[in-house]
Amino acid sequence: MKPFSLLSHAGWLALLVLFACLAYFALIAIVPGWLAGTVAGWPRSILLALLLFVLFFAITLLYIRAADRQP
């Protein structure tokens, strides 16, 4: 048995979402000062939230693509 076959494709995508959320909230809890600055006039916290939104959208597209492949 392959070591990575224990989880389905959807399971790996769900774990990716879980770890991204945990990392986001850990960053807020541990080093909130890092999010206080700006990048090109945008607050870092807003940019991080937008990047997470893009990541979650990409994960949704991957899930839909994987679901279309199954009979």
C-alpha positions in Angstrom: 0.0 0.0 0.0 1.3 3.5 -0.9 1.8 5.7 2.2 -0.1 8.6 0.6 -3.1 6.5 -0.5 -4.8 6.7 2.9 -6.5 10.0 2.0 -8.5 10.8 -1.1 -7.8 13.8 -3.3 -10.6 15.7 -1.5 -9.0 14.7 1.9 -5.7 16.3 0.9 -7.4 19.4 -0.3 -9.4 19.6 3.0 -6.1 19.2 5.0 -4.6 22.0 2.9 -7.5 24.3 3.8 -7.2 23.3 7.5 -3.4 24.0 7.6 -3.8 27.3 5.8 -6.5 28.5 8.3 -4.4 27.3 11.3 -1.3 29.1 9.9 -3.3 32.3 9.4 -4.7 32.3 12.9 -1.3 31.3 14.4 0.3 34.2 12.7 -2.3 36.5 14.1 -1.9 35.1 17.6 1.9 34.8 17.7 3.2 37.8 15.8 0.5 40.3 15.1 3.1 43.0 14.6 4.1 41.5 11.3 0.6 42.3 10.0 0.7 45.9 11.1 2.8 47.1 8.2 1.9 48.0 4.7 3.0 46.8 1.3 2.5 49.3 -1.6 -0.1 51.1 0.5 -2.1 48.0 1.4 -2.2 46.6 4.9 -0.4 43.2 5.2 -3.3 41.7 6.9 -5.6 42.5 4.0 -3.1 41.2 1.5 -2.7 37.9 3.5 -6.5 37.5 3.6 -6.8 38.1 -0.2 -4.0 35.5 -0.8 -5.9 33.0 1.3 -9.0 33.7 -0.6 -7.2 33.0 -3.9 -5.8 29.8 -2.4 -9.2 28.7 -1.3 -10.6 29.5 -4.8 -7.8 27.4 -6.4 -8.5 24.5 -4.0 -12.2 24.7 -5.0 -11.3 24.5 -8.7 -9.0 21.5 -8.0 -11.8 19.8 -6.2 -14.3 20.4 -9.0 -11.7 19.2 -11.6 -11.1 16.0 -9.6 -14.8 15.4 -9.2 -15.3 15.7 -13.0 -12.8 12.9 -13.6 -14.7 10.4 -11.5 -17.4 8.3 -13.2 
